[in-house]
């Protein structure tokens, strides 16, 4: 079997981005940390949102990270899968609604 382009071990190296640009790296991680603090949304809710978004942007590192984080926060496999289905529905709907643009263009060009 061919090795995957994405090496799960690389996720642990994420913090090393600071080594190549300390100011921007530290700023990002400070922001990232604040985003995931308890606020109007609980850390559990944010973790589930992050898992869904991870699927939307198709980030395997993020999927690994937020599946693990969700488990630690008590998110069930059923909740995780439902969040993935919400992602799929939104992405599918977004693709289909662009069909209206195609229909408009077709109607304009075919007159």
C-alpha positions in Angstrom: 0.0 0.0 0.0 1.3 3.5 -0.9 2.1 5.8 2.0 -0.3 8.7 2.5 0.7 12.2 1.6 -0.5 13.3 5.0 1.6 11.8 7.8 -0.4 11.8 11.1 2.9 12.4 13.0 3.1 15.9 11.3 0.2 17.1 13.4 2.5 17.1 16.5 4.9 19.3 14.5 2.3 22.1 14.0 3.7 24.2 16.8 7.0 24.4 15.0 5.6 26.9 12.5 6.7 29.5 15.0 10.3 28.6 14.3 10.1 30.1 10.8 8.1 33.2 11.8 7.9 33.7 15.5 5.7 36.8 15.5 3.1 35.5 13.2 3.2 32.0 14.6 2.7 33.2 18.2 0.0 35.6 17.1 -1.9 32.8 15.4 -1.6 30.4 18.3 -2.7 33.1 20.8 -5.7 33.8 18.6 -6.4 30.1 18.1 -6.3 29.6 21.9 -8.7 32.4 22.6 -11.2 31.2 19.9 -11.5 27.9 21.7 -11.9 29.3 25.2 -15.3 29.0 26.8 -17.6 31.8 25.7 -21.1 32.0 24.4 -20.4 28.5 23.1 -19.0 25.8 25.3 -15.6 24.2 24.5 -17.6 21.0 23.7 -19.8 22.9 21.1 -16.7 24.5 19.6 -15.0 21.2 19.3 -18.0 19.7 17.4 -18.1 22.8 15.1 -14.4 22.4 14.5 -14.9 18.8 13.6 -17.6 19.7 11.1 -15.5 22.5 9.6 -12.5 20.1 9.4 -14.6 17.9 7.1 -15.7 20.9 5.0 -12.2 22.1 4.4 -11.0 18.4 4.2 -8.1 18.8 6.6 -7.0 15.3 7.8 -4.9 16.7 10.6 -7.9 18.7 11.9 -10.2 15.7 11.6 -7.7 13.7 13.7 -7.3 16.5 16.2 -11.0 17.3 16.7 -12.1 13.6 16.7 -9.7 13.1 19.6 -10.7 16.4 21.3 -14.4 15.6 20.9 -13.9 12.2 22.5 -12.2 13.8 25.5 -15.2 16.2 25.7 -17.8 13.5 25.7 -19.0 14.0 22.1 -20.5 10.7 21.0 -19.8 9.0 17.7 -23.5 9.6 16.7 -23.1 13.4 17.3 -19.8 13.4 15.3 -21.4 11.6 12.4 -24.5 13.9 12.5 -22.1 16.9 12.4 -20.4 15.3 9.3 -23.8 14.9 7.7 -24.6 18.5 8.4 -21.3 19.4 6.6 -22.2 17.2 3.7 -25.7 18.7 3.4 -24.3 22.3 3.4 -21.6 21.5 0.9 -24.0 19.7 -1.3 -26.6 22.4 -1.1 -23.9 25.0 -1.9 -22.9 23.1 -5.0 -26.5 22.7 -6.1 -27.6 26.3 -5.5 -24.8 27.4 -7.9 -26.9 25.5 -10.5 -29.2 28.6 -10.4 -26.2 30.7 -11.7 -25.8 28.2 -14.5 -29.5 28.3 -15.3 -29.4 32.1 -15.4 -26.4 32.1 -17.7 -27.8 29.4 -19.9 -31.1 31.3 -20.3 -29.3 34.6 -21.1 -27.0 33.0 -23.7 -29.7 30.9 -25.3 -32.0 33.8 -26.1 
